[in-house]
Amino acid sequence: MSMKHESTFFVRSALDTDYLAFVRLFPELQVDDPVPSLETWTAGFVPSTLVATRGEEVVGYCYFQELRETGYVRNIVVAPAARRLGVGRTLMNATANQLRAHGKSSWRLNVKPDNFPARFLYERMGLRPQYESKSFRMPWVALNALPPGTSFVREPTLERDGELESAFELPRGQLESARGLKRILLEAVSSTTQRSIGLAVFDPKFPGAFPFRVKDIEAVATLLAAMRQLVPADEHVGLVAEDDERLVDLLVGLGAICRDQILHMAGPL
Ligand SMILES: CC(C)(COP(=O)(O)OP(=O)(O)OC[C@H]1O[C@@H](n2cnc3c(N)ncnc32)[C@H](O)[C@@H]1OP(=O)(O)O)[C@@H](O)C(=O)NCCC(=O)NCCS
């Protein structure tokens, strides 16, 4: 009788000393980003990462963020030689247990639509596709072609995070988490109605904004101009249009290049 090989894997919290394994595994995500530094690993990943081990060897990791009510799986990678043995499922189950233990009732993640191994795994874990997004790289010169906005930009105070999260349909706690990661929050406000019409979570190091959400397309010019002032020397900016064809059309019209499609999946815990 042929039996599927069930090796013994253990899952534990990540340690600073797992950095070399992380350096080996991270490129498997096939994103353009360079491997995060040891400092970023230690401060940003370790507190919120589980690793799977087989003997002494780290064969996979799952990095997630905990928001107020939901968990956000940011990376999951299994070493090529250890795939299809249940490591991914074991890591996802352990992550789900930890999130449940911390009171989360749902979880979510982003995946490339053509990454079927990952999508099958997530489907098996009860996650379902919610919407598609596109990430863009836009030359800053494109901004010259856009009529200046009539809205203005402000940096929203901490107290308004909840209000803005509901207005822009973000999970509760995402803005607080962004602040913790030193992102700059920019809110576009209509000069006529005084209402919030756009929100960008800007990372000057990238440089780029994600989320970048607009209720009124007019907010795009205002937000981009404010971002531009923060990084006057860069040539390009990264932007993600989430479930927003109007924004996609505008960015493509301006000469932005679509770099990736992203499928957002979510499910109960
Ligand atoms: C996605 C990934 C983490 C899956 O890890 P894994 O350890 O191989 O997954 P598991 O063995 O636990 O598989 C669990 C289930 O997922 C599904 N699955 C996983 N890989 C699959 C594949 N290549 N084809 C079809 N289904 C697959 C199956 O339903 C599988 O259950 P089964 O083996 O009982 O049929 C792994 O392929 C990987 O590291 N890929 C590269 C990095 C990556 O793309 N990460 C996701 C970024 S969003």
The ligand as an SDF file (V2000), in Angstrom:
LIG
                    3D

 48 50  0  0  0  0  0  0  0  0999 V2000
    2.3010   27.3760   -1.1310 C   0  0  0  0  0  0  0  0  0  0  0  0
    3.2280   26.5100   -0.2930 C   0  0  0  0  0  0  0  0  0  0  0  0
    3.5530   27.2820    0.9860 C   0  0  0  0  0  0  0  0  0  0  0  0
    2.4960   25.2100    0.0620 C   0  0  0  0  0  0  0  0  0  0  0  0
    3.2900   24.5010    1.0170 O   0  0  0  0  0  0  0  0  0  0  0  0
    3.2850   22.8930    1.1010 P   0  0  0  0  0  0  0  0  0  0  0  0
    3.9590   22.5220    2.3490 O   0  0  0  0  0  0  0  0  0  0  0  0
    3.7870   22.3130   -0.1480 O   0  0  0  0  0  0  0  0  0  0  0  0
    1.7130   22.5970    1.2190 O   0  0  0  0  0  0  0  0  0  0  0  0
    1.0660   21.2970    1.8950 P   0  0  0  0  0  0  0  0  0  0  0  0
    1.8890   20.1000    1.5920 O   0  0  0  0  0  0  0  0  0  0  0  0
    0.7820   21.5750    3.3230 O   0  0  0  0  0  0  0  0  0  0  0  0
   -0.2850   21.2250    1.0670 O   0  0  0  0  0  0  0  0  0  0  0  0
   -1.5550   21.3820    1.6680 C   0  0  0  0  0  0  0  0  0  0  0  0
   -2.6180   21.3450    0.5760 C   0  0  0  0  0  0  0  0  0  0  0  0
   -2.4480   22.4650   -0.2980 O   0  0  0  0  0  0  0  0  0  0  0  0
   -2.7350   22.0580   -1.6410 C   0  0  0  0  0  0  0  0  0  0  0  0
   -1.5040   22.1400   -2.4480 N   0  0  0  0  0  0  0  0  0  0  0  0
   -0.2720   22.4720   -2.0330 C   0  0  0  0  0  0  0  0  0  0  0  0
    0.5920   22.4650   -3.0670 N   0  0  0  0  0  0  0  0  0  0  0  0
   -0.1140   22.1330   -4.1510 C   0  0  0  0  0  0  0  0  0  0  0  0
    0.2240   21.9620   -5.5210 C   0  0  0  0  0  0  0  0  0  0  0  0
    1.4750   22.1250   -5.9850 N   0  0  0  0  0  0  0  0  0  0  0  0
   -0.7720   21.6280   -6.3860 N   0  0  0  0  0  0  0  0  0  0  0  0
   -2.0260   21.4420   -5.9480 C   0  0  0  0  0  0  0  0  0  0  0  0
   -2.4120   21.5820   -4.6530 N   0  0  0  0  0  0  0  0  0  0  0  0
   -1.4560   21.9300   -3.7670 C   0  0  0  0  0  0  0  0  0  0  0  0
   -3.2210   20.6240   -1.5580 C   0  0  0  0  0  0  0  0  0  0  0  0
   -4.6140   20.6850   -1.3550 O   0  0  0  0  0  0  0  0  0  0  0  0
   -2.5180   20.1510   -0.3280 C   0  0  0  0  0  0  0  0  0  0  0  0
   -3.1360   19.0830    0.2930 O   0  0  0  0  0  0  0  0  0  0  0  0
   -2.8030   17.5640   -0.2060 P   0  0  0  0  0  0  0  0  0  0  0  0
   -1.3240   17.4620   -0.3270 O   0  0  0  0  0  0  0  0  0  0  0  0
   -3.4090   16.7300    0.8730 O   0  0  0  0  0  0  0  0  0  0  0  0
   -3.5030   17.4410   -1.5300 O   0  0  0  0  0  0  0  0  0  0  0  0
    4.5130   26.1520   -1.0600 C   0  0  0  0  0  0  0  0  0  0  0  0
    4.1620   25.6490   -2.3330 O   0  0  0  0  0  0  0  0  0  0  0  0
    5.4770   27.3130   -1.2640 C   0  0  0  0  0  0  0  0  0  0  0  0
    6.3150   27.5980   -0.4080 O   0  0  0  0  0  0  0  0  0  0  0  0
    5.4290   28.0150   -2.4230 N   0  0  0  0  0  0  0  0  0  0  0  0
    6.3700   29.0740   -2.7470 C   0  0  0  0  0  0  0  0  0  0  0  0
    6.1140   30.3030   -1.9080 C   0  0  0  0  0  0  0  0  0  0  0  0
    4.7250   30.8450   -2.1000 C   0  0  0  0  0  0  0  0  0  0  0  0
    4.2490   30.9620   -3.2010 O   0  0  0  0  0  0  0  0  0  0  0  0
    4.0740   31.1960   -0.9760 N   0  0  0  0  0  0  0  0  0  0  0  0
    2.7430   31.7440   -0.9970 C   0  0  0  0  0  0  0  0  0  0  0  0
    2.8210   33.1940   -1.2560 C   0  0  0  0  0  0  0  0  0  0  0  0
    1.2160   33.9350   -1.1480 S   0  0  0  0  0  0  0  0  0  0  0  0
  1  2  1  0
  2  3  1  0
  2  4  1  0
  2 36  1  0
  4  5  1  0
  5  6  1  0
  6  7  2  0
  6  8  1  0
  6  9  1  0
  9 10  1  0
 10 11  2  0
 10 12  1  0
 10 13  1  0
 13 14  1  0
 14 15  1  0
 15 16  1  0
 15 30  1  0
 16 17  1  0
 17 18  1  0
 17 28  1  0
 18 19  1  0
 18 27  1  0
 19 20  2  0
 20 21  1  0
 21 22  1  0
 21 27  2  0
 22 23  1  0
 22 24  2  0
 24 25  1  0
 25 26  2  0
 26 27  1  0
 28 29  1  0
 28 30  1  0
 30 31  1  0
 31 32  1  0
 32 33  2  0
 32 34  1  0
 32 35  1  0
 36 37  1  0
 36 38  1  0
 38 39  2  0
 38 40  1  0
 40 41  1  0
 41 42  1  0
 42 43  1  0
 43 44  2  0
 43 45  1  0
 45 46  1  0
 46 47  1  0
 47 48  1  0
M  END
$$$$
